[in-house]
Amino acid sequence: MVIGELVLSWGLPATTIVKPLGAISPSPFTPDPLPQPMQISERPTSITPTPRTATVHRTTGETDVQVTINLDGTGICQASTGIPFLDHMLHQIASHGLIDLEVQAKGDWEIDDHHTNEDVGITLGQALFQALGHKKGIVRFGNFLAPLDEALVQVALDFSGRPHLSYGLAIPTERVGTYDTQLVREFFVALVNHSQMTLHIRQLDGINSHHIIEATFKAFARAMRMAVEIDPRRAGTIPSSKGVL
């Protein structure tokens, strides 16, 4: 028996020796130096996205319309078309689509609102088409179901490059205030043809003309907002298996 020592099973003592910290033998291997933190000036800078904005000025013998649009806005709208109800609907597009929109229009109102209403749709469609540009990175598709009291309207759209409108509203009255409710369809026909989108509008419920129309514009705005959003997984690519829209 050995006092102060640990006797191993084969009888040899194993003495534990504790050395001071400074006496630890250096490792025969030299570790790689730790990487130095990157200096701010050395960090890669983010690429500034191309502004998705457009201004279109359209003049005919009947109207003079200018539209400015920013697809990455905050919902600011300035609309002066001479048609109060149309101005109200343009505010819905901007507010719920989170786009900045400025629309100025003069038309032959002494005849009726038809030409001004249609030409605002044309010019807005052209501005939307220009602001989208090559459409690289966008989600492309949008779909939204909007309730407004008893009214319920669904809108689905696709920035396909193939204009098509499927219009399923049954507006029960001929007018909302002074606005001819037939002009709702004319507005969307013009917008679709000049933005080159596919647009489906379905009314699922509703008996109040104002509610039906406003729910339509809100659903359209929300669907458009979804479709024009940038998908980071598609960065720089066309959202089509064909490679072109």
PyRosetta script that sets phi, psi and omega in degrees:
from pyrosetta import init, pose_from_sequence

init()
pose = pose_from_sequence("MVIGELVLSWGLPATTIVKPLGAISPSPFTPDPLPQPMQISERPTSITPTPRTATVHRTTGETDVQVTINLDGTGICQASTGIPFLDHMLHQIASHGLIDLEVQAKGDWEIDDHHTNEDVGITLGQALFQALGHKKGIVRFGNFLAPLDEALVQVALDFSGRPHLSYGLAIPTERVGTYDTQLVREFFVALVNHSQMTLHIRQLDGINSHHIIEATFKAFARAMRMAVEIDPRRAGTIPSSKGVL")
pose.set_psi(1, 132.4)
pose.set_omega(1, -179.1)
pose.set_phi(2, -114.3)
pose.set_psi(2, 121.8)
pose.set_omega(2, -179.1)
pose.set_phi(3, -82.2)
pose.set_psi(3, 133.5)
pose.set_omega(3, 177.6)
pose.set_phi(4, 84.8)
pose.set_psi(4, 1.7)
pose.set_omega(4, 178.8)
pose.set_phi(5, -128.0)
pose.set_psi(5, 153.6)
pose.set_omega(5, 176.4)
pose.set_phi(6, -95.0)
pose.set_psi(6, 120.9)
pose.set_omega(6, -179.1)
pose.set_phi(7, -92.2)
pose.set_psi(7, 118.7)
pose.set_omega(7, 178.3)
pose.set_phi(8, -71.5)
pose.set_psi(8, 169.8)
pose.set_omega(8, -174.5)
pose.set_phi(9, -62.9)
pose.set_psi(9, -26.7)
pose.set_omega(9, 178.3)
pose.set_phi(10, -95.2)
pose.set_psi(10, 10.2)
pose.set_omega(10, 168.8)
pose.set_phi(11, 95.9)
pose.set_psi(11, -3.0)
pose.set_omega(11, 179.9)
pose.set_phi(12, -90.4)
pose.set_psi(12, 135.5)
pose.set_omega(12, -179.3)
pose.set_phi(13, -74.6)
pose.set_psi(13, 143.9)
pose.set_omega(13, 173.9)
pose.set_phi(14, -120.6)
pose.set_psi(14, 103.8)
pose.set_omega(14, -177.2)
pose.set_phi(15, -91.0)
pose.set_psi(15, 127.8)
pose.set_omega(15, 178.7)
pose.set_phi(16, -84.0)
pose.set_psi(16, 122.9)
pose.set_omega(16, -178.8)
pose.set_phi(17, -113.0)
pose.set_psi(17, 123.3)
pose.set_omega(17, 178.0)
pose.set_phi(18, -103.8)
pose.set_psi(18, 121.7)
pose.set_omega(18, -179.8)
pose.set_phi(19, -102.0)
pose.set_psi(19, 148.8)
pose.set_omega(19, 173.4)
pose.set_phi(20, -62.9)
pose.set_psi(20, 157.0)
pose.set_omega(20, -173.8)
pose.set_phi(21, -55.6)
pose.set_psi(21, -40.6)
pose.set_omega(21, -177.3)
pose.set_phi(22, -69.7)
pose.set_psi(22, -11.5)
pose.set_omega(22, -176.1)
pose.set_phi(23, -96.6)
pose.set_psi(23, 1.7)
pose.set_omega(23, -179.1)
pose.set_phi(24, -66.2)
pose.set_psi(24, 132.2)
pose.set_omega(24, -177.9)
pose.set_phi(25, -68.2)
pose.set_psi(25, 139.4)
pose.set_omega(25, 178.8)
pose.set_phi(26, -67.3)
pose.set_psi(26, 150.0)
pose.set_omega(26, 178.2)
pose.set_phi(27, -70.7)
pose.set_psi(27, 140.9)
pose.set_omega(27, 178.1)
pose.set_phi(28, -68.9)
pose.set_psi(28, -12.7)
pose.set_omega(28, -178.9)
pose.set_phi(29, -104.1)
pose.set_psi(29, 134.9)
pose.set_omega(29, 177.3)
pose.set_phi(30, -95.7)
pose.set_psi(30, 115.1)
pose.set_omega(30, -177.9)
pose.set_phi(31, -69.0)
pose.set_psi(31, 153.2)
pose.set_omega(31, 175.5)
pose.set_phi(32, -64.9)
pose.set_psi(32, 142.2)
pose.set_omega(32, 178.8)
pose.set_phi(33, -64.4)
pose.set_psi(33, 146.3)
pose.set_omega(33, 178.0)
pose.set_phi(34, -65.3)
pose.set_psi(34, 141.3)
pose.set_omega(34, 178.7)
pose.set_phi(35, -64.9)
pose.set_psi(35, 140.0)
pose.set_omega(35, 178.7)
pose.set_phi(36, -79.2)
pose.set_psi(36, 144.0)
pose.set_omega(36, 178.9)
pose.set_phi(37, -61.7)
pose.set_psi(37, 142.1)
pose.set_omega(37, 179.9)
pose.set_phi(38, -68.9)
pose.set_psi(38, 133.3)
pose.set_omega(38, 176.5)
pose.set_phi(39, -74.1)
pose.set_psi(39, 150.9)
pose.set_omega(39, -177.6)
pose.set_phi(40, -55.4)
pose.set_psi(40, -40.5)
pose.set_omega(40, -177.7)
pose.set_phi(41, -67.3)
pose.set_psi(41, -18.7)
pose.set_omega(41, -177.8)
pose.set_phi(42, -92.7)
pose.set_psi(42, -11.8)
pose.set_omega(42, -176.3)
pose.set_phi(43, -72.9)
pose.set_psi(43, 142.7)
pose.set_omega(43, 179.7)
pose.set_phi(44, -65.9)
pose.set_psi(44, 139.4)
pose.set_omega(44, 179.0)
pose.set_phi(45, -87.8)
pose.set_psi(45, 145.3)
pose.set_omega(45, 179.2)
pose.set_phi(46, -72.0)
pose.set_psi(46, 149.6)
pose.set_omega(46, 179.8)
pose.set_phi(47, -79.8)
pose.set_psi(47, 127.6)
pose.set_omega(47, 179.3)
pose.set_phi(48, -72.2)
pose.set_psi(48, 122.7)
pose.set_omega(48, -178.8)
pose.set_phi(49, -66.1)
pose.set_psi(49, 148.1)
pose.set_omega(49, 177.6)
pose.set_phi(50, -68.1)
pose.set_psi(50, 128.5)
pose.set_omega(50, 178.8)
pose.set_phi(51, -59.4)
pose.set_psi(51, 132.0)
pose.set_omega(51, 179.1)
pose.set_phi(52, -100.5)
pose.set_psi(52, 76.3)
pose.set_omega(52, -176.6)
pose.set_phi(53, -130.5)
pose.set_psi(53, 160.8)
pose.set_omega(53, 176.1)
pose.set_phi(54, -160.9)
pose.set_psi(54, 150.1)
pose.set_omega(54, 171.5)
pose.set_phi(55, -129.8)
pose.set_psi(55, 126.8)
pose.set_omega(55, 179.6)
pose.set_phi(56, -125.7)
pose.set_psi(56, 130.3)
pose.set_omega(56, 177.5)
pose.set_phi(57, -117.6)
pose.set_psi(57, 121.3)
pose.set_omega(57, -176.9)
pose.set_phi(58, -125.3)
pose.set_psi(58, 125.5)
pose.set_omega(58, -179.2)
pose.set_phi(59, -125.6)
pose.set_psi(59, 131.2)
pose.set_omega(59, 174.5)
pose.set_phi(60, -130.2)
pose.set_psi(60, -177.5)
pose.set_omega(60, 176.3)
pose.set_phi(61, -71.2)
pose.set_psi(61, -7.4)
pose.set_omega(61, -177.4)
pose.set_phi(62, -112.8)
pose.set_psi(62, -31.6)
pose.set_omega(62, -174.5)
pose.set_phi(63, -143.0)
pose.set_psi(63, 163.7)
pose.set_omega(63, 172.6)
pose.set_phi(64, -136.3)
pose.set_psi(64, 110.1)
pose.set_omega(64, -172.3)
pose.set_phi(65, -127.5)
pose.set_psi(65, 135.2)
pose.set_omega(65, 172.5)
pose.set_phi(66, -130.5)
pose.set_psi(66, 131.6)
pose.set_omega(66, 179.8)
pose.set_phi(67, -127.1)
pose.set_psi(67, 130.9)
pose.set_omega(67, 171.9)
pose.set_phi(68, -119.7)
pose.set_psi(68, 132.2)
pose.set_omega(68, -175.4)
pose.set_phi(69, -134.4)
pose.set_psi(69, 142.8)
pose.set_omega(69, 173.5)
pose.set_phi(70, -129.9)
pose.set_psi(70, 110.0)
pose.set_omega(70, -175.8)
pose.set_phi(71, -69.5)
pose.set_psi(71, -17.6)
pose.set_omega(71, -179.4)
pose.set_phi(72, -110.5)
pose.set_psi(72, 41.0)
pose.set_omega(72, -177.5)
pose.set_phi(73, -90.4)
pose.set_psi(73, -157.4)
pose.set_omega(73, -177.0)
pose.set_phi(74, -127.7)
pose.set_psi(74, 8.6)
pose.set_omega(74, 177.7)
pose.set_phi(75, 99.7)
pose.set_psi(75, 15.8)
pose.set_omega(75, 179.3)
pose.set_phi(76, -76.8)
pose.set_psi(76, 135.0)
pose.set_omega(76, -179.3)
pose.set_phi(77, -138.4)
pose.set_psi(77, 133.9)
pose.set_omega(77, 169.3)
pose.set_phi(78, -127.4)
pose.set_psi(78, 111.6)
pose.set_omega(78, -176.3)
pose.set_phi(79, -128.9)
pose.set_psi(79, 126.3)
pose.set_omega(79, 177.0)
pose.set_phi(80, -141.9)
pose.set_psi(80, 89.2)
pose.set_omega(80, -176.4)
pose.set_phi(81, -106.5)
pose.set_psi(81, -6.8)
pose.set_omega(81, -173.6)
pose.set_phi(82, 82.5)
pose.set_psi(82, -0.5)
pose.set_omega(82, 178.2)
pose.set_phi(83, -123.0)
pose.set_psi(83, 96.8)
pose.set_omega(83, -172.1)
pose.set_phi(84, -55.3)
pose.set_psi(84, -40.6)
pose.set_omega(84, -178.5)
pose.set_phi(85, -67.9)
pose.set_psi(85, -37.5)
pose.set_omega(85, 176.6)
pose.set_phi(86, -65.0)
pose.set_psi(86, -40.3)
pose.set_omega(86, 175.5)
pose.set_phi(87, -56.9)
pose.set_psi(87, -43.4)
pose.set_omega(87, 179.5)
pose.set_phi(88, -60.2)
pose.set_psi(88, -41.0)
pose.set_omega(88, 179.8)
pose.set_phi(89, -71.3)
pose.set_psi(89, -35.7)
pose.set_omega(89, 176.4)
pose.set_phi(90, -63.6)
pose.set_psi(90, -35.3)
pose.set_omega(90, 175.5)
pose.set_phi(91, -63.4)
pose.set_psi(91, -34.7)
pose.set_omega(91, 177.6)
pose.set_phi(92, -65.8)
pose.set_psi(92, -41.7)
pose.set_omega(92, 179.1)
pose.set_phi(93, -60.3)
pose.set_psi(93, -46.3)
pose.set_omega(93, -178.3)
pose.set_phi(94, -67.7)
pose.set_psi(94, -49.2)
pose.set_omega(94, -174.3)
pose.set_phi(95, -63.8)
pose.set_psi(95, -47.3)
pose.set_omega(95, -175.8)
pose.set_phi(96, -87.6)
pose.set_psi(96, -17.7)
pose.set_omega(96, 175.6)
pose.set_phi(97, -91.3)
pose.set_psi(97, -7.3)
pose.set_omega(97, -176.8)
pose.set_phi(98, 52.6)
pose.set_psi(98, 44.3)
pose.set_omega(98, 171.9)
pose.set_phi(99, -116.8)
pose.set_psi(99, 152.1)
pose.set_omega(99, 172.6)
pose.set_phi(100, -92.0)
pose.set_psi(100, 133.1)
pose.set_omega(100, -171.7)
pose.set_phi(101, -139.9)
pose.set_psi(101, 130.3)
pose.set_omega(101, 174.0)
pose.set_phi(102, -128.3)
pose.set_psi(102, 122.3)
pose.set_omega(102, -177.6)
pose.set_phi(103, -129.5)
pose.set_psi(103, 122.5)
pose.set_omega(103, 175.6)
pose.set_phi(104, -123.2)
pose.set_psi(104, 128.9)
pose.set_omega(104, -177.8)
pose.set_phi(105, -144.3)
pose.set_psi(105, 142.8)
pose.set_omega(105, 170.7)
pose.set_phi(106, -129.4)
pose.set_psi(106, 137.0)
pose.set_omega(106, -177.0)
pose.set_phi(107, -147.6)
pose.set_psi(107, -178.2)
pose.set_omega(107, 179.7)
pose.set_phi(108, -84.7)
pose.set_psi(108, 64.1)
pose.set_omega(108, -176.4)
pose.set_phi(109, -62.6)
pose.set_psi(109, -23.0)
pose.set_omega(109, -180.0)
pose.set_phi(110, -64.9)
pose.set_psi(110, -21.6)
pose.set_omega(110, 176.3)
pose.set_phi(111, -85.2)
pose.set_psi(111, -65.3)
pose.set_omega(111, 170.6)
pose.set_phi(112, -172.4)
pose.set_psi(112, -171.1)
pose.set_omega(112, -176.1)
pose.set_phi(113, -91.5)
pose.set_psi(113, -2.8)
pose.set_omega(113, -170.2)
pose.set_phi(114, -58.4)
pose.set_psi(114, -52.8)
pose.set_omega(114, -175.1)
pose.set_phi(115, -63.1)
pose.set_psi(115, -43.2)
pose.set_omega(115, -179.0)
pose.set_phi(116, -65.6)
pose.set_psi(116, -45.7)
pose.set_omega(116, 179.1)
pose.set_phi(117, -57.9)
pose.set_psi(117, -47.3)
pose.set_omega(117, -178.7)
pose.set_phi(118, -66.4)
pose.set_psi(118, -43.2)
pose.set_omega(118, -176.5)
pose.set_phi(119, -71.7)
pose.set_psi(119, -27.8)
pose.set_omega(119, 171.7)
pose.set_phi(120, -65.4)
pose.set_psi(120, -42.0)
pose.set_omega(120, 176.6)
pose.set_phi(121, -62.1)
pose.set_psi(121, -41.9)
pose.set_omega(121, 178.2)
pose.set_phi(122, -61.4)
pose.set_psi(122, -50.0)
pose.set_omega(122, -175.1)
pose.set_phi(123, -68.0)
pose.set_psi(123, -38.6)
pose.set_omega(123, 176.0)
pose.set_phi(124, -63.5)
pose.set_psi(124, -40.7)
pose.set_omega(124, 177.7)
pose.set_phi(125, -62.3)
pose.set_psi(125, -42.1)
pose.set_omega(125, 178.2)
pose.set_phi(126, -64.5)
pose.set_psi(126, -41.2)
pose.set_omega(126, 179.1)
pose.set_phi(127, -65.6)
pose.set_psi(127, -41.1)
pose.set_omega(127, 178.1)
pose.set_phi(128, -62.9)
pose.set_psi(128, -43.0)
pose.set_omega(128, 179.0)
pose.set_phi(129, -61.1)
pose.set_psi(129, -44.5)
pose.set_omega(129, -179.9)
pose.set_phi(130, -67.5)
pose.set_psi(130, -41.3)
pose.set_omega(130, -178.3)
pose.set_phi(131, -65.5)
pose.set_psi(131, -33.7)
pose.set_omega(131, 178.6)
pose.set_phi(132, -71.8)
pose.set_psi(132, -28.4)
pose.set_omega(132, 177.0)
pose.set_phi(133, 57.8)
pose.set_psi(133, -127.9)
pose.set_omega(133, -176.8)
pose.set_phi(134, -75.8)
pose.set_psi(134, -10.0)
pose.set_omega(134, 178.2)
pose.set_phi(135, 68.1)
pose.set_psi(135, 16.0)
pose.set_omega(135, -179.9)
pose.set_phi(136, -66.1)
pose.set_psi(136, 132.1)
pose.set_omega(136, 174.0)
pose.set_phi(137, 85.2)
pose.set_psi(137, -6.9)
pose.set_omega(137, -177.0)
pose.set_phi(138, -76.7)
pose.set_psi(138, 157.9)
pose.set_omega(138, 176.0)
pose.set_phi(139, -65.6)
pose.set_psi(139, -37.2)
pose.set_omega(139, 174.9)
pose.set_phi(140, 85.3)
pose.set_psi(140, -47.3)
pose.set_omega(140, -177.9)
pose.set_phi(141, -100.9)
pose.set_psi(141, 148.1)
pose.set_omega(141, 175.0)
pose.set_phi(142, -147.0)
pose.set_psi(142, 147.0)
pose.set_omega(142, -178.9)
pose.set_phi(143, -151.0)
pose.set_psi(143, 132.3)
pose.set_omega(143, -179.9)
pose.set_phi(144, -150.4)
pose.set_psi(144, 142.9)
pose.set_omega(144, 177.6)
pose.set_phi(145, -113.8)
pose.set_psi(145, 113.8)
pose.set_omega(145, -173.3)
pose.set_phi(146, -113.9)
pose.set_psi(146, 123.2)
pose.set_omega(146, 172.1)
pose.set_phi(147, -94.1)
pose.set_psi(147, 146.6)
pose.set_omega(147, 168.8)
pose.set_phi(148, -143.1)
pose.set_psi(148, 98.1)
pose.set_omega(148, -173.0)
pose.set_phi(149, 54.8)
pose.set_psi(149, -120.0)
pose.set_omega(149, -176.5)
pose.set_phi(150, -80.5)
pose.set_psi(150, -13.2)
pose.set_omega(150, -177.4)
pose.set_phi(151, -85.5)
pose.set_psi(151, 143.7)
pose.set_omega(151, 178.2)
pose.set_phi(152, -142.9)
pose.set_psi(152, 119.2)
pose.set_omega(152, -175.3)
pose.set_phi(153, -130.9)
pose.set_psi(153, 136.2)
pose.set_omega(153, 177.1)
pose.set_phi(154, -111.8)
pose.set_psi(154, 136.2)
pose.set_omega(154, 176.8)
pose.set_phi(155, -127.8)
pose.set_psi(155, 131.1)
pose.set_omega(155, 172.6)
pose.set_phi(156, -126.8)
pose.set_psi(156, 136.0)
pose.set_omega(156, -178.9)
pose.set_phi(157, -142.5)
pose.set_psi(157, 160.3)
pose.set_omega(157, -178.5)
pose.set_phi(158, -145.6)
pose.set_psi(158, 124.1)
pose.set_omega(158, 175.0)
pose.set_phi(159, -81.3)
pose.set_psi(159, 69.5)
pose.set_omega(159, -169.7)
pose.set_phi(160, -85.8)
pose.set_psi(160, -19.1)
pose.set_omega(160, -170.7)
pose.set_phi(161, 83.6)
pose.set_psi(161, 4.0)
pose.set_omega(161, 179.5)
pose.set_phi(162, -122.2)
pose.set_psi(162, 100.7)
pose.set_omega(162, -175.9)
pose.set_phi(163, -65.0)
pose.set_psi(163, 129.0)
pose.set_omega(163, 175.7)
pose.set_phi(164, -159.2)
pose.set_psi(164, 136.2)
pose.set_omega(164, 176.1)
pose.set_phi(165, -124.3)
pose.set_psi(165, 125.1)
pose.set_omega(165, 169.4)
pose.set_phi(166, -112.6)
pose.set_psi(166, 111.7)
pose.set_omega(166, -168.4)
pose.set_phi(167, -112.9)
pose.set_psi(167, 118.1)
pose.set_omega(167, -175.6)
pose.set_phi(168, -125.1)
pose.set_psi(168, 40.2)
pose.set_omega(168, 177.3)
pose.set_phi(169, -93.9)
pose.set_psi(169, 141.2)
pose.set_omega(169, 173.3)
pose.set_phi(170, -121.2)
pose.set_psi(170, 84.3)
pose.set_omega(170, -176.9)
pose.set_phi(171, -83.0)
pose.set_psi(171, 121.8)
pose.set_omega(171, -168.7)
pose.set_phi(172, -75.8)
pose.set_psi(172, -19.7)
pose.set_omega(172, -177.8)
pose.set_phi(173, -116.7)
pose.set_psi(173, 158.9)
pose.set_omega(173, -179.0)
pose.set_phi(174, -78.6)
pose.set_psi(174, -23.4)
pose.set_omega(174, -177.0)
pose.set_phi(175, -141.3)
pose.set_psi(175, 149.7)
pose.set_omega(175, 165.1)
pose.set_phi(176, -117.4)
pose.set_psi(176, 106.8)
pose.set_omega(176, -169.3)
pose.set_phi(177, 64.3)
pose.set_psi(177, -121.0)
pose.set_omega(177, 177.2)
pose.set_phi(178, -99.7)
pose.set_psi(178, 0.6)
pose.set_omega(178, -174.7)
pose.set_phi(179, -86.0)
pose.set_psi(179, 126.1)
pose.set_omega(179, 177.3)
pose.set_phi(180, -74.2)
pose.set_psi(180, 117.8)
pose.set_omega(180, -173.8)
pose.set_phi(181, -69.0)
pose.set_psi(181, -16.0)
pose.set_omega(181, 173.1)
pose.set_phi(182, -64.5)
pose.set_psi(182, -22.2)
pose.set_omega(182, -176.8)
pose.set_phi(183, -72.4)
pose.set_psi(183, -14.7)
pose.set_omega(183, 176.5)
pose.set_phi(184, -61.6)
pose.set_psi(184, -48.8)
pose.set_omega(184, 179.0)
pose.set_phi(185, -63.5)
pose.set_psi(185, -41.8)
pose.set_omega(185, -179.2)
pose.set_phi(186, -61.8)
pose.set_psi(186, -36.7)
pose.set_omega(186, 177.9)
pose.set_phi(187, -62.7)
pose.set_psi(187, -47.1)
pose.set_omega(187, -177.0)
pose.set_phi(188, -72.7)
pose.set_psi(188, -32.0)
pose.set_omega(188, 173.9)
pose.set_phi(189, -58.8)
pose.set_psi(189, -48.0)
pose.set_omega(189, -179.9)
pose.set_phi(190, -63.7)
pose.set_psi(190, -44.2)
pose.set_omega(190, -179.0)
pose.set_phi(191, -63.0)
pose.set_psi(191, -44.9)
pose.set_omega(191, -178.9)
pose.set_phi(192, -63.3)
pose.set_psi(192, -47.3)
pose.set_omega(192, -175.8)
pose.set_phi(193, -63.0)
pose.set_psi(193, -33.4)
pose.set_omega(193, -173.4)
pose.set_phi(194, -99.6)
pose.set_psi(194, -12.9)
pose.set_omega(194, 170.8)
pose.set_phi(195, -96.2)
pose.set_psi(195, -13.9)
pose.set_omega(195, -179.3)
pose.set_phi(196, 61.1)
pose.set_psi(196, 46.8)
pose.set_omega(196, 175.9)
pose.set_phi(197, -108.5)
pose.set_psi(197, 158.6)
pose.set_omega(197, 167.9)
pose.set_phi(198, -97.4)
pose.set_psi(198, 128.7)
pose.set_omega(198, -173.8)
pose.set_phi(199, -135.4)
pose.set_psi(199, 127.1)
pose.set_omega(199, 175.5)
pose.set_phi(200, -118.7)
pose.set_psi(200, 129.0)
pose.set_omega(200, 179.4)
pose.set_phi(201, -123.4)
pose.set_psi(201, 125.2)
pose.set_omega(201, -179.8)
pose.set_phi(202, -129.1)
pose.set_psi(202, 127.1)
pose.set_omega(202, 173.5)
pose.set_phi(203, -93.4)
pose.set_psi(203, 119.5)
pose.set_omega(203, -179.6)
pose.set_phi(204, -96.8)
pose.set_psi(204, -23.3)
pose.set_omega(204, 179.2)
pose.set_phi(205, -164.1)
pose.set_psi(205, 164.1)
pose.set_omega(205, 175.3)
pose.set_phi(206, 136.1)
pose.set_psi(206, 140.3)
pose.set_omega(206, 177.3)
pose.set_phi(207, -128.3)
pose.set_psi(207, -13.2)
pose.set_omega(207, -179.8)
pose.set_phi(208, -98.7)
pose.set_psi(208, 122.7)
pose.set_omega(208, -174.3)
pose.set_phi(209, -59.4)
pose.set_psi(209, -44.7)
pose.set_omega(209, -179.7)
pose.set_phi(210, -60.9)
pose.set_psi(210, -45.1)
pose.set_omega(210, -179.1)
pose.set_phi(211, -62.7)
pose.set_psi(211, -42.4)
pose.set_omega(211, -178.7)
pose.set_phi(212, -62.7)
pose.set_psi(212, -46.8)
pose.set_omega(212, -178.1)
pose.set_phi(213, -66.7)
pose.set_psi(213, -45.2)
pose.set_omega(213, -178.0)
pose.set_phi(214, -66.0)
pose.set_psi(214, -39.2)
pose.set_omega(214, 176.3)
pose.set_phi(215, -61.5)
pose.set_psi(215, -35.2)
pose.set_omega(215, 178.1)
pose.set_phi(216, -63.6)
pose.set_psi(216, -47.5)
pose.set_omega(216, -178.9)
pose.set_phi(217, -67.4)
pose.set_psi(217, -35.8)
pose.set_omega(217, 177.5)
pose.set_phi(218, -67.8)
pose.set_psi(218, -43.4)
pose.set_omega(218, 178.3)
pose.set_phi(219, -64.0)
pose.set_psi(219, -39.9)
pose.set_omega(219, 177.5)
pose.set_phi(220, -61.3)
pose.set_psi(220, -45.3)
pose.set_omega(220, -178.8)
pose.set_phi(221, -60.9)
pose.set_psi(221, -44.1)
pose.set_omega(221, -178.5)
pose.set_phi(222, -68.0)
pose.set_psi(222, -39.7)
pose.set_omega(222, 177.9)
pose.set_phi(223, -65.8)
pose.set_psi(223, -41.0)
pose.set_omega(223, 178.8)
pose.set_phi(224, -65.3)
pose.set_psi(224, -41.9)
pose.set_omega(224, 177.9)
pose.set_phi(225, -56.3)
pose.set_psi(225, -42.8)
pose.set_omega(225, 179.1)
pose.set_phi(226, -64.4)
pose.set_psi(226, -43.1)
pose.set_omega(226, -173.8)
pose.set_phi(227, -71.1)
pose.set_psi(227, -33.2)
pose.set_omega(227, -176.7)
pose.set_phi(228, -88.7)
pose.set_psi(228, -5.9)
pose.set_omega(228, 177.9)
pose.set_phi(229, -61.1)
pose.set_psi(229, 147.8)
pose.set_omega(229, 177.3)
pose.set_phi(230, -86.2)
pose.set_psi(230, 125.9)
pose.set_omega(230, 175.7)
pose.set_phi(231, -92.6)
pose.set_psi(231, 112.6)
pose.set_omega(231, -176.3)
pose.set_phi(232, -60.3)
pose.set_psi(232, -23.3)
pose.set_omega(232, 178.9)
pose.set_phi(233, -75.9)
pose.set_psi(233, -15.2)
pose.set_omega(233, 178.4)
pose.set_phi(234, -105.2)
pose.set_psi(234, 17.4)
pose.set_omega(234, -172.4)
pose.set_phi(235, -48.1)
pose.set_psi(235, 119.8)
pose.set_omega(235, 174.4)
pose.set_phi(236, 76.9)
pose.set_psi(236, 9.1)
pose.set_omega(236, -178.6)
pose.set_phi(237, -120.4)
pose.set_psi(237, 152.2)
pose.set_omega(237, 177.8)
pose.set_phi(238, -77.2)
pose.set_psi(238, 130.1)
pose.set_omega(238, -177.9)
pose.set_phi(239, -78.8)
pose.set_psi(239, 62.2)
pose.set_omega(239, 179.1)
pose.set_phi(240, -154.2)
pose.set_psi(240, 140.3)
pose.set_omega(240, 177.2)
pose.set_phi(241, -67.4)
pose.set_psi(241, -18.9)
pose.set_omega(241, 177.6)
pose.set_phi(242, -80.4)
pose.set_psi(242, -19.5)
pose.set_omega(242, -178.8)
pose.set_phi(243, 84.3)
pose.set_psi(243, 8.8)
pose.set_omega(243, 179.7)
pose.set_phi(244, -154.5)
pose.set_psi(244, 145.2)
pose.set_omega(244, 175.0)
pose.set_phi(245, -125.9)
pose.dump_pdb("model.pdb")
